[in-house]
């Protein structure tokens, strides 16, 4: 208890903790290097990648100031959820080996009283994880029942030593993955898995076989109840399927799968009737709309158009080198075709005009529905879309 009368929990690091963890990691590394050489095991799990994630996470746990920073960041991410909370941290009393936090004198979430608060907390817990993962790329990576307490009609997160971090590109692909699973689109889900993994390993990839297995995974889980369906294991099983086909998914998804499995267990305890895919669909719809609105900012539109132009030019340069229209350092071609070169340039121009016209149509629709936008803005976007579409039609008609 502090002088102020506040009750606190003090987390103290043992003097030999660093040495013991480094010793354990050395042994685990030797084990991982040995088992990673077994072909059969490599088809089930990427041991090296998993070890790398584990080692990085354990070393972060040794710095209690980092854990305090994790608590504050999670606090910001769940600020909009009135059924979720985190302990207050006394930063003035904490060090890298000493952490002083508010005491949460609660009970296990399984003992939460039945009622509205319990059901609301279940939904908010699940949705908050989608927000942590998809929107921020930063999530509590160890939400097992012992780290979730029920107090004052809220779920409190405890122990923030282990967190997961996802890049912006991985978050975008993950949103597509969740959307594809929600819509039961096995083909699109297969495409997303291939984008996540990069080039396939070990020869030619049988895309049809991969898609068939992913479709079977969807059929297996989509219609079962919450108590039998766990999103974490689904993600882990999908990783195993991709790995068997030589397209291993990023190791960070393993940590995410584990965290989602634990959250699913906690959610099922609180409200077994909650449909996780309904929560997923609602969240993803709102997240996609927010993302599209943010891209309607004029500065963002100009920036994205420049990115599109640069990518189109790079694609054209690559194709020109391929057909011999442009010299390159690593490729020599002994023919030149002005017809192909003109076709490539014309196709690239039409593609850019079409994409910008489509963006203007979307911008016109969203600004027309917004009450915070001046009345002339939707008309300007609509006029720009019409003009660009006319230019595209004329170009197609004159140069078939």
C-alpha positions as CSV (number, residue, x, y, z in Angstrom):
1,X,0.0,0.0,0.0
2,X,1.3,3.5,-0.9
3,X,1.4,6.4,1.5
4,X,-1.7,7.8,-0.3
5,X,-3.6,4.7,0.7
6,X,-3.8,3.2,-2.8
7,X,-3.3,-0.5,-2.9
8,X,-0.7,-1.6,-5.5
9,X,0.9,-4.7,-7.0
10,X,4.7,-4.8,-7.2
11,X,6.3,-6.9,-9.9
12,X,10.0,-7.5,-9.1
13,X,12.5,-9.1,-11.5
14,X,14.8,-11.8,-10.0
15,X,18.5,-10.9,-10.1
16,X,19.4,-14.0,-12.2
17,X,16.3,-13.8,-14.6
18,X,18.3,-12.5,-17.6
19,X,21.0,-15.2,-17.3
20,X,18.4,-17.9,-17.0
21,X,16.3,-16.8,-19.9
22,X,19.4,-16.4,-22.2
23,X,20.5,-19.9,-21.2
24,X,17.1,-21.3,-22.0
25,X,17.0,-19.5,-25.3
26,X,20.4,-21.0,-26.2
27,X,19.1,-24.5,-25.6
28,X,15.9,-23.8,-27.5
29,X,17.9,-22.4,-30.5
30,X,20.0,-25.6,-30.6
31,X,16.8,-27.7,-30.5
32,X,15.2,-25.5,-33.2
33,X,18.2,-25.9,-35.5
34,X,18.1,-29.7,-35.2
35,X,14.4,-30.3,-35.7
36,X,14.2,-27.7,-38.5
37,X,16.2,-30.1,-40.7
38,X,13.5,-32.8,-40.5
39,X,11.4,-32.5,-43.8
40,X,8.3,-34.0,-42.2
41,X,8.3,-31.5,-39.4
42,X,8.9,-28.5,-41.8
43,X,5.6,-29.4,-43.4
44,X,3.8,-28.8,-40.1
45,X,5.5,-25.8,-38.5
46,X,8.3,-23.3,-39.3
47,X,10.3,-24.0,-36.1
48,X,13.0,-21.4,-36.8
49,X,10.5,-18.6,-37.3
50,X,8.6,-19.6,-34.2
51,X,11.8,-19.6,-32.2
52,X,12.7,-16.1,-33.5
53,X,9.3,-14.7,-32.4
54,X,9.5,-16.4,-29.0
55,X,13.1,-15.2,-28.3
56,X,12.2,-11.6,-29.3
57,X,9.1,-11.6,-27.1
58,X,10.9,-13.0,-24.0
59,X,13.7,-10.5,-24.3
60,X,11.1,-7.7,-24.4
61,X,9.5,-9.0,-21.2
62,X,12.7,-8.4,-19.3
63,X,12.3,-4.6,-19.5
64,X,9.5,-3.6,-17.1
65,X,9.5,0.0,-18.5
66,X,8.6,-1.5,-21.9
67,X,5.8,-3.4,-20.2
68,X,4.6,-0.1,-18.7
69,X,4.6,1.4,-22.2
70,X,2.6,-1.6,-23.4
71,X,0.0,-1.0,-20.8
72,X,-0.4,2.7,-21.8
73,X,-0.7,1.8,-25.4
74,X,-3.4,-0.9,-24.8
75,X,-5.2,1.6,-22.6
76,X,-5.4,4.0,-25.6
77,X,-6.7,1.2,-27.9
78,X,-9.5,0.1,-25.6
79,X,-10.5,3.7,-24.5
80,X,-13.8,3.4,-26.4
81,X,-14.9,0.2,-24.7
82,X,-16.6,0.8,-21.3
83,X,-16.4,-2.9,-20.3
84,X,-12.7,-3.2,-20.7
85,X,-9.8,-1.8,-18.6
86,X,-6.1,-2.0,-17.7
87,X,-4.4,-1.2,-14.3
88,X,-3.0,2.2,-13.6
89,X,0.8,2.3,-13.6
90,X,2.9,4.4,-11.1
91,X,5.7,5.4,-13.5
92,X,7.4,7.5,-10.9
93,X,8.0,4.4,-8.8
94,X,8.8,2.0,-11.6
95,X,12.2,1.0,-13.2
96,X,13.3,-1.5,-15.8
97,X,13.3,-4.2,-13.0
98,X,10.5,-3.0,-10.8
99,X,6.9,-2.3,-11.9
100,X,4.3,-0.7,-9.6
101,X,0.7,-1.0,-10.7
102,X,-2.8,-0.6,-9.3
103,X,-4.2,-3.6,-7.6
104,X,-7.2,-5.2,-9.4
105,X,-9.0,-7.1,-6.6
106,X,-11.3,-8.9,-9.1
107,X,-12.4,-12.5,-9.8
108,X,-11.8,-14.8,-12.8
109,X,-14.0,-13.9,-15.7
110,X,-15.7,-17.3,-15.4
111,X,-17.3,-16.0,-12.2
112,X,-18.7,-12.8,-13.7
113,X,-22.4,-12.6,-12.8
114,X,-24.9,-13.2,-15.6
115,X,-26.5,-10.2,-17.2
116,X,-26.1,-7.4,-19.7
117,X,-22.6,-6.4,-18.5
118,X,-21.2,-9.9,-19.1
119,X,-22.6,-10.1,-22.6
120,X,-21.4,-6.6,-23.5
121,X,-17.9,-7.4,-22.2
122,X,-17.7,-10.6,-24.3
123,X,-18.5,-8.7,-27.5
124,X,-16.2,-5.8,-26.6
125,X,-13.3,-8.2,-25.7
126,X,-13.5,-9.9,-29.1
127,X,-14.0,-6.6,-31.1
128,X,-11.1,-4.9,-29.2
129,X,-8.8,-7.6,-30.4
130,X,-9.7,-7.0,-34.0
131,X,-9.0,-3.3,-33.4
132,X,-5.7,-4.1,-31.7
133,X,-4.6,-6.4,-34.5
134,X,-6.1,-4.9,-37.7
135,X,-6.2,-1.2,-36.8
136,X,-3.1,-0.8,-34.7
137,X,-0.9,-3.8,-35.3
138,X,-0.2,-4.0,-31.6
139,X,-2.0,-6.5,-29.3
140,X,-1.8,-8.3,-25.9
141,X,-0.3,-11.6,-26.9
142,X,-1.0,-13.6,-23.8
143,X,-4.7,-13.2,-22.9
144,X,-5.2,-16.5,-21.1
145,X,-7.9,-16.7,-18.3
146,X,-5.3,-15.9,-15.6
147,X,-4.5,-12.6,-17.3
148,X,-8.2,-11.5,-17.5
149,X,-10.0,-10.4,-14.3
150,X,-13.6,-9.3,-13.7
151,X,-14.0,-6.2,-11.5
152,X,-16.5,-3.4,-11.3
153,X,-18.5,-4.9,-14.4
154,X,-15.3,-4.8,-16.5
155,X,-12.7,-7.1,-17.8
156,X,-9.2,-6.0,-16.8
157,X,-6.2,-7.1,-18.9
158,X,-3.1,-8.1,-16.8
159,X,0.5,-9.0,-17.6
160,X,1.6,-7.0,-20.6
161,X,5.1,-8.4,-21.0
162,X,4.2,-10.3,-24.2
163,X,2.7,-8.2,-27.0
164,X,2.4,-8.9,-30.8
165,X,3.5,-6.4,-33.4
166,X,2.2,-6.5,-37.1
167,X,3.4,-4.4,-40.0
168,X,1.0,-2.2,-41.9
169,X,1.2,-4.5,-45.0
170,X,0.6,-7.6,-42.9
171,X,-2.4,-5.9,-41.2
172,X,-3.9,-5.1,-44.6
173,X,-3.5,-8.6,-45.8
174,X,-4.9,-9.9,-42.6
175,X,-8.1,-7.8,-43.0
176,X,-8.5,-9.3,-46.5
177,X,-8.0,-12.7,-44.9
178,X,-10.7,-12.2,-42.3
179,X,-13.1,-10.7,-44.9
180,X,-12.6,-13.7,-47.2
181,X,-13.3,-16.1,-44.4
182,X,-16.3,-14.1,-43.3
183,X,-17.7,-14.2,-46.9
184,X,-16.7,-17.9,-47.3
185,X,-14.6,-17.0,-50.4
186,X,-12.0,-19.8,-50.7
187,X,-10.5,-18.5,-53.9
188,X,-9.8,-15.0,-52.5
189,X,-8.6,-16.5,-49.3
190,X,-6.1,-18.6,-51.3
191,X,-4.9,-15.5,-53.1
192,X,-4.4,-13.7,-49.8
193,X,-2.4,-16.6,-48.3
194,X,-0.1,-16.5,-51.4
195,X,0.4,-12.8,-50.9
196,X,1.2,-13.3,-47.3
197,X,3.7,-16.0,-47.9
198,X,5.6,-14.6,-50.9
199,X,7.3,-17.0,-53.4
200,X,6.5,-20.7,-52.9
201,X,9.3,-23.0,-51.7
202,X,10.3,-26.3,-53.2
203,X,9.1,-26.4,-56.7
204,X,5.8,-25.7,-58.5
205,X,2.8,-24.8,-56.4
206,X,-0.5,-26.7,-56.9
207,X,-2.9,-23.7,-56.4
208,X,-6.0,-25.9,-57.0
209,X,-5.0,-28.3,-54.3
210,X,-4.2,-25.4,-51.9
211,X,-7.6,-23.8,-52.6
212,X,-9.4,-27.1,-52.1
213,X,-7.9,-27.6,-48.6
214,X,-8.7,-24.0,-47.6
215,X,-12.3,-24.5,-48.9
216,X,-12.5,-27.7,-46.7
217,X,-11.3,-25.7,-43.7
218,X,-14.0,-23.1,-44.3
219,X,-16.7,-25.7,-44.6
220,X,-15.5,-27.4,-41.4
221,X,-15.7,-24.4,-39.2
222,X,-18.2,-21.9,-40.6
223,X,-21.5,-23.5,-39.4
224,X,-20.5,-24.8,-35.9
225,X,-21.3,-23.0,-32.7
226,X,-19.0,-20.6,-30.8
227,X,-18.1,-23.2,-28.2
228,X,-16.6,-25.5,-30.9
229,X,-15.3,-22.8,-33.2
230,X,-12.1,-21.0,-32.2
231,X,-10.6,-18.4,-34.6
232,X,-7.0,-18.9,-33.3
233,X,-6.9,-22.6,-34.2
234,X,-8.5,-21.8,-37.5
235,X,-5.6,-19.4,-38.3
236,X,-3.1,-22.0,-37.1
237,X,-4.6,-24.7,-39.1
238,X,-4.6,-22.5,-42.2
239,X,-0.9,-21.8,-41.6
240,X,-0.3,-25.6,-41.5
241,X,-2.1,-26.1,-44.8
242,X,-0.1,-23.3,-46.5
243,X,3.2,-24.7,-45.1
244,X,2.4,-28.2,-46.4
245,X,2.1,-26.6,-49.9
246,X,5.4,-24.8,-49.5
247,X,4.0,-21.3,-48.9
248,X,4.8,-20.7,-45.2
249,X,2.8,-17.7,-43.7
250,X,4.7,-15.1,-41.5
251,X,5.8,-16.3,-38.1
252,X,4.0,-13.4,-36.4
253,X,0.7,-15.1,-37.4
254,X,1.6,-18.0,-35.1
255,X,1.6,-15.6,-32.1
256,X,-1.6,-14.0,-33.3
257,X,-3.3,-17.4,-33.7
258,X,-2.3,-18.3,-30.1
259,X,-3.7,-15.0,-28.8
260,X,-6.9,-15.3,-30.7
261,X,-7.4,-18.8,-29.4
262,X,-7.1,-17.6,-25.9
263,X,-9.5,-14.7,-26.5
264,X,-12.0,-17.1,-28.1
265,X,-11.9,-19.3,-25.0
266,X,-12.6,-16.3,-22.8
267,X,-15.4,-15.0,-25.0
268,X,-17.0,-18.4,-25.1
269,X,-17.0,-18.5,-21.3
270,X,-18.7,-15.1,-21.1
271,X,-21.3,-15.6,-23.8
272,X,-21.5,-19.0,-25.6
273,X,-24.2,-17.6,-28.0
274,X,-22.1,-14.8,-29.5
275,X,-21.3,-15.3,-33.2
276,X,-17.7,-14.3,-33.7
277,X,-18.2,-14.0,-37.5
278,X,-21.0,-11.5,-37.0
279,X,-18.7,-9.5,-34.8
280,X,-15.9,-9.8,-37.4
281,X,-18.2,-8.7,-40.2
282,X,-19.5,-5.7,-38.3
283,X,-16.0,-4.5,-37.3
284,X,-14.5,-5.1,-40.8
285,X,-17.3,-3.1,-42.5
286,X,-16.8,-0.1,-40.2
287,X,-13.0,-0.4,-40.5
288,X,-13.1,-0.4,-44.3
289,X,-15.5,2.6,-44.4
290,X,-13.2,4.5,-42.0
291,X,-10.3,3.7,-44.2
292,X,-12.0,4.8,-47.4
293,X,-13.1,8.1,-45.8
294,X,-9.6,8.8,-44.6
295,X,-8.4,8.3,-48.2
296,X,-10.8,11.0,-49.4
297,X,-8.6,13.7,-48.0
298,X,-7.3,15.7,-51.0
299,X,-3.6,15.4,-49.8
300,X,-4.0,11.6,-49.5
301,X,-5.7,11.4,-52.9
302,X,-2.8,13.3,-54.6
303,X,-0.2,11.1,-52.8
304,X,-2.0,7.9,-53.8
305,X,-2.3,9.0,-57.4
306,X,1.5,9.7,-57.5
307,X,2.1,6.2,-56.0
308,X,-0.1,4.7,-58.7
309,X,1.7,6.7,-61.4
310,X,5.1,5.5,-60.2
311,X,4.0,1.9,-60.0
312,X,2.5,2.0,-63.5
313,X,5.8,3.5,-64.8
314,X,7.9,0.8,-63.1
315,X,5.6,-1.9,-64.6
316,X,6.0,-0.4,-68.0
317,X,9.8,-0.1,-67.7
318,X,10.0,-3.8,-66.7
319,X,7.9,-4.9,-69.6
320,X,9.9,-2.7,-72.0
321,X,13.1,-4.3,-70.8
322,X,11.5,-7.7,-71.4
323,X,10.6,-7.0,-75.0
324,X,13.9,-5.1,-75.7
325,X,12.4,-1.6,-75.8
326,X,14.6,-0.5,-73.0
327,X,18.1,-1.6,-72.1
328,X,18.7,-3.2,-68.7
329,X,21.7,-4.3,-66.6
330,X,20.7,-7.9,-66.1
331,X,18.7,-8.7,-69.2
332,X,19.6,-8.8,-72.9
333,X,17.0,-9.3,-75.6
334,X,17.9,-9.4,-79.4
335,X,14.6,-7.9,-80.8
336,X,12.6,-4.7,-80.6
337,X,8.9,-4.2,-81.3
338,X,7.5,-0.7,-81.6
339,X,4.0,-2.2,-81.8
340,X,4.4,-3.9,-78.4
341,X,6.0,-0.8,-76.9
342,X,3.1,1.4,-78.0
343,X,0.6,-1.2,-76.8
344,X,2.2,-1.3,-73.3
345,X,2.3,2.5,-73.0
346,X,-1.4,2.8,-74.2
347,X,-2.5,0.0,-71.8
348,X,-0.7,1.7,-68.8
349,X,-2.3,5.1,-69.6
350,X,-5.8,3.6,-69.9
351,X,-5.3,1.7,-66.6
352,X,-4.2,4.8,-64.7
353,X,-7.1,6.9,-66.1
354,X,-9.6,4.1,-65.3
355,X,-8.4,3.7,-61.7
356,X,-8.5,7.5,-61.1
357,X,-12.0,7.7,-62.5
358,X,-13.1,4.9,-60.2
359,X,-11.6,6.7,-57.2
360,X,-13.4,9.9,-58.2
361,X,-16.7,8.0,-58.3
362,X,-16.2,6.6,-54.8
363,X,-15.1,10.0,-53.5
364,X,-18.3,11.6,-54.9
365,X,-20.5,9.0,-53.2
366,X,-18.8,9.3,-49.8
367,X,-18.7,13.1,-49.8
368,X,-22.3,13.3,-50.9
369,X,-23.3,11.2,-47.8
370,X,-21.2,13.2,-45.5
371,X,-22.7,16.2,-43.6
372,X,-19.3,17.7,-42.9
373,X,-18.4,18.3,-46.6
374,X,-19.2,21.3,-48.7
375,X,-21.9,20.8,-51.3
376,X,-19.6,21.6,-54.3
377,X,-17.1,18.8,-53.4
378,X,-19.3,15.8,-54.6
379,X,-20.1,17.6,-57.8
380,X,-16.4,18.3,-58.4
381,X,-15.6,14.6,-58.0
382,X,-18.5,13.5,-60.1
383,X,-17.5,16.0,-62.9
384,X,-13.9,14.7,-62.8
385,X,-15.1,11.1,-63.0
386,X,-17.3,11.9,-66.0
387,X,-14.5,13.7,-67.8
388,X,-12.0,10.9,-67.2
389,X,-14.5,8.3,-68.3
390,X,-15.2,10.3,-71.5
391,X,-11.5,10.5,-72.2
392,X,-11.1,6.8,-71.7
393,X,-14.1,6.0,-74.0
394,X,-12.7,8.3,-76.7
395,X,-9.2,6.8,-76.4
396,X,-10.7,3.3,-76.7
397,X,-12.8,4.3,-79.7
398,X,-10.0,6.0,-81.6
399,X,-7.2,3.4,-80.9
400,X,-8.6,0.0,-80.9
